[in-house]
Each structure stands twice: as structure tokens, then as C-alpha cells.
Amino acid sequence: MKIQVLLFGIATDLLQTSSFEFEVSEGCTIEDFKKAVTAKYPQLKNINSYAVAVNETYASDEMILNQNDIVAIIPPVSGG
């Protein structure tokens, strides 16, 4: 099933895009998604940790994705 992935911060710079479609299997959890997206885009390993939101709500690793979900990868931010 297809989901839409949105990237923010350094993730946008690493992949040189702000969004892409990604194919996941039925019953895919956020934890499964993180492993799959890192396998396809190893540049994301350069981010020590990042939050994931699904349909504008922060998601735990156990959350199951559904067709057409919008998944955001949100790296830590700093400011001054």
C-alpha cells in the first residue's frame, strides 16, 4: 500500500526532496516503516533520532499504517 512521506529539516537536505511516495506492506508499523525507509535511504542514518507523525499526530513505534496515510519525518531542531 502507498503512503505519502513528508520530510522536514535536515531530512529534506539529506534526501534533496520534501516529499515522496513510499510502498509499505499491510500491517506495517512505524517501527517497520523506519527500518524500511532507512534501508532504501541510508542517508537517514545520519540523523541520530527523529519523530514520526501520521496524519499530523505524533505516532508511537507500535502504530499501524493505513493506505494513503501521510507520514512526516521530523528531525530534532535547534535554534537560538
BAVORO-806895 format. One record per residue: residue number from 0; x, y, z of N, C-alpha, C in turn. Coordinates in pm, 1 decimal, m for minus. Example, Ala and Ser with C-alpha at 12.3 -4.5 7.8 and 13.67 -1.06 7.14 Angstrom:
     i      neast     nnorth        nup     caeast    canorth       caup      ceast     cnorth        cup
     0     1319.0     m569.0      780.0     1230.0     m450.0      780.0     1320.0     m330.0      780.0
     1     1285.0     m225.0      708.0     1367.0     m106.0      714.0     1290.0        3.0      787.0
//
This chain:
     i      neast     nnorth        nup     caeast    canorth       caup      ceast     cnorth        cup
     0       84.9     m117.8        0.0        0.0        0.0        0.0       88.9      123.3        0.0
     1       36.3      231.3      m53.4      116.4      352.8      m66.9       84.1      451.7       44.2
     2      191.1      515.6       92.5      177.4      626.0      187.1      256.1      744.0      131.6
     3      223.6      860.3      178.1      296.4      981.6      141.3      390.8     1015.0      255.7
     4      516.5     1043.2      225.5      615.0     1077.8      327.6      655.3     1223.8      309.0
     5      647.4     1299.7      417.3      691.1     1439.1      418.4      819.4     1448.2      500.4
     6      913.7     1526.5      452.6     1041.3     1543.2      521.7     1056.0     1686.7      569.0
     7     1121.4     1701.6      683.4     1145.1     1834.5      739.3     1290.4     1846.1      783.4
     8     1336.2     1970.5      796.5     1469.8     1997.7      848.4     1579.3     1929.4      769.3
     9     1674.9     1872.2      842.0     1791.9     1808.9      780.8     1753.5     1691.0      691.8
    10     1640.5     1625.9      719.4     1596.5     1513.7      635.2     1571.5     1560.7      492.1
    11     1516.4     1680.2      476.5     1494.8     1737.7      343.0     1627.8     1756.1      271.7
    12     1727.3     1807.5      345.4     1859.0     1829.2      286.2     1926.1     1697.7      248.1
    13     1915.2     1597.6      333.9     1981.1     1469.2      308.2     1925.1     1398.0      185.9
    14     1792.7     1403.7      167.0     1730.6     1334.5       54.8     1702.8     1426.3      m64.3
    15     1727.8     1554.6      m46.8     1709.8     1654.8     m151.5     1568.6     1654.8     m209.4
    16     1471.6     1634.7     m121.8     1330.8     1644.1     m157.5     1252.6     1670.4      m29.5
    17     1131.3     1717.9      m43.3     1049.2     1742.4       75.4      936.9     1640.5       90.4
    18      918.6     1554.2      m13.2      814.8     1451.8       m2.7      836.4     1344.4     m108.7
    19      782.1     1227.3      m81.3      784.7     1118.3     m177.7      680.1     1013.7     m139.1
    20      640.7      931.5     m236.0      551.8      819.0     m208.5      637.3      700.2     m168.6
    21      585.1      616.5      m77.9      659.7      501.4      m29.8      564.6      383.6      m18.0
    22      609.4      268.1      m59.2      528.3      146.1      m56.1      559.3       68.9       71.8
    23      455.1       35.1      147.7      470.0      m47.1      268.3      369.7     m162.2      260.7
    24      395.6     m264.8      339.4      305.8     m380.6      339.6      190.5     m358.5      437.1
    25       83.1     m434.8      417.8      m30.2     m431.2      510.6       20.4     m463.6      650.7
    26      m30.4     m394.9      750.2        8.9     m420.7      888.3      142.1     m360.3      926.8
    27      197.4     m276.6      841.8      326.5     m212.9      868.0      314.6     m117.8      986.1
    28      405.8     m132.1     1082.4      409.1      m41.1     1196.8      507.1       72.1     1168.5
    29      505.3      171.8     1253.5      602.7      281.3     1241.0      744.8      226.6     1252.7
    30      766.1      133.0     1343.1      898.6       72.1     1357.7      941.1        3.5     1227.1
    31      849.6      m71.3     1164.3      878.6     m135.0     1035.3      908.6      m29.7      928.7
    32      829.4       77.0      928.6      849.9      185.8      832.2      988.7      246.5      847.3
    33     1029.7      274.1      971.8     1161.8      334.2      994.9     1272.4      245.1      938.8
    34     1261.4      114.8      961.9     1362.5       22.1      910.3     1362.7       22.0      757.8
    35     1244.9       17.7      697.3     1234.1       11.7      551.8     1282.8      140.0      485.7
    36     1244.5      253.8      541.1     1283.7      380.3      478.7     1434.4      404.1      495.8
    37     1491.6      360.8      607.0     1635.6      373.8      626.9     1711.7      279.1      534.9
    38     1656.3      161.4      509.0     1719.8       68.4      415.7     1722.3      125.7      274.2
    39     1612.9      190.6      234.5     1605.8      247.7       99.6     1683.0      378.9       89.1
    40     1683.1      455.8      197.7     1751.0      586.1      200.0     1850.6      588.4      315.1
    41     1967.8      526.6      298.8     2064.8      516.7      409.2     2115.3      652.1      459.8
    42     2091.9      758.1      382.8     2130.9      891.6      429.6     2062.4      925.4      562.4
    43     1944.2      867.5      585.3     1870.2      897.1      708.3     1941.0      844.5      832.2
    44     2038.2      753.9      814.4     2116.0      704.5      929.0     2198.6      817.0      991.4
    45     2218.9      926.0      915.9     2294.5     1040.4      967.1     2216.2     1120.1     1071.4
    46     2087.8     1092.0     1084.2     2005.4     1157.7     1186.3     1997.7     1063.2     1305.8
    47     2046.3     1108.5     1421.3     2050.0     1021.3     1539.4     1911.9      975.3     1582.3
    48     1817.6     1065.1     1580.3     1680.8     1029.6     1617.4     1586.8     1127.4     1547.7
    49     1464.8     1082.9     1528.3     1364.9     1171.6     1469.7     1226.9     1126.4     1512.9
    50     1136.1     1221.0     1516.3      997.0     1190.8     1549.9      923.7     1157.1     1420.9
    51      817.2     1080.8     1435.8      732.7     1047.8     1321.8      590.0     1087.2     1357.0
    52      527.0     1157.6     1265.0      386.1     1193.0     1281.2      307.6     1129.0     1167.7
    53      187.8     1082.7     1198.4       99.0     1024.6     1098.5      m28.9     1106.6     1097.4
    54      m58.9     1162.5      981.6     m178.3     1246.3      966.1     m182.6     1356.8     1072.7
    55      m67.3     1421.5     1090.2      m49.5     1538.0     1178.0      m57.2     1506.6     1327.1
    56      m38.5     1380.0     1365.9      m36.5     1341.9     1506.8       87.6     1257.3     1531.2
    57      165.5     1291.0     1635.6      284.4     1212.3     1666.4      246.1     1067.0     1688.8
    58      330.8      975.2     1639.1      299.1      832.6     1640.2      403.8      753.5     1717.5
    59      358.6      649.5     1785.5      449.3      557.8     1854.5      495.3      450.9     1755.5
    60      600.6      379.4     1790.9      655.0      275.5     1703.1      556.0      162.8     1677.0
    61      457.8      145.3     1764.9      362.0       35.5     1750.9      244.0       68.6     1659.0
    62      227.4      194.8     1623.7      113.8      235.4     1540.6      119.5      167.0     1404.9
    63        4.8      121.2     1356.8       m4.6       54.6     1226.6      m47.8      156.5     1120.9
    64       23.2      155.0     1009.5       m6.8      247.1      899.9     m121.1      194.5      813.2
    65     m190.6      288.0      750.7     m301.0      256.5      660.4     m275.3      318.7      523.6
    66     m341.7      264.0      422.0     m331.9      318.1      286.7     m356.8      469.3      289.1
    67     m275.2      543.0      215.5     m287.5      688.5      198.0     m257.2      771.6      322.0
    68     m199.8      709.0      426.3     m156.0      789.4      540.7      m48.0      887.1      495.9
    69      m39.4      998.0      566.2       67.0     1095.2      542.9      161.0     1087.6      662.9
    70      283.8     1046.9      636.8      382.5     1023.9      741.7      488.3     1132.4      732.1
    71      512.9     1200.7      842.4      613.7     1306.7      846.0      733.7     1260.4      926.8
    72      852.1     1280.7      872.3      976.6     1256.6      944.1     1026.2     1390.1      994.1
    73     1034.1     1402.5     1128.7     1064.5     1530.8     1190.5     1190.7     1517.4     1274.7
    74     1304.8     1562.2     1222.0     1428.7     1555.6     1299.3     1427.9     1656.8     1413.0
    75     1516.7     1637.7     1510.4     1527.4     1738.2     1617.0     1567.4     1873.7     1557.2
    76     1521.2     1979.0     1618.0     1556.8     2113.6     1571.6     1623.0     2189.3     1684.7
    77     1706.7     2283.3     1648.1     1766.7     2370.8     1749.0     1757.6     2512.7     1697.8
    78     1761.7     2602.3     1786.0     1752.0     2742.1     1747.0     1821.3     2829.2     1847.4
    79     1820.1     2954.2     1818.7     1890.1     3041.8     1910.7     1834.9     3177.8     1913.4
//
